[in-house]
Amino acid sequence: MVECEVIQLYKYTIRYKCGEEDEYTVILVSDNMKDLIELITEREMIDPMGAALKWFEIEDFMWIAREDGKWYHLFDINEQDLAVKFGYDVQEQYWKCLFKNDAPESVKYNNEVMEKFLDEMEKLNKNDKWSKTFAADGILGDALYNSHYTQNAMREKKRERVLHESQELDAGINVIEEIANGERE
């Protein structure tokens, strides 16, 4: 038997090199903010996104699973099949998912706060619903990227990377010294 449910998940979209020939998009999906920040931090280490366009939204996803929980598929209702935890599609959109458990759970958020924010965006963009949504999601994307928590996580990840690289360098130098001294063949 198959189970089907619409769930809401955090979706963070990064568009690199917007308007250029080699433009590409990365989509990060999670059911909790801690893991979403981890995904953003990992992405920053691979390809810095300071100059990229960023959107944050809470999106509807279709979760389809076998009743015994052995497998599931996750579909972004507006985009593509996210059946695997990472991958890419023909539109040069890459995605990565990270969930608290094996399968995602719908996020819980304060509708009132989001509605007030969207109302303010509507006042600024009265006649253009697309602009209102685009501006709101873009502002939220930049705000999450520049938040204290995300920036601290990025600094910590960079510090760990530098420490790891220096340890590897020290180990390599030690091996070379041992070989040069005839201690190792």
Buried (B, 14 or more C-beta within 10 A) or exposed (E): EEEEEEBBBBBBBBBBEEEEEEEBBBBBBBBBBEBBBBBBBBBBEEEEBEEBBBBBBBBBBBBBBEEEEEEBBBBBEEBBEBEEEEBBBEEEBBBBBBBEEEBBBBBEEEEEEBEEEBEEBBEEBEEEEEBBBBBBBBBBBBEBBEBEEBBEBBEEBEEEEEEEEEEEEEEEEEEEEEEEEEEEE
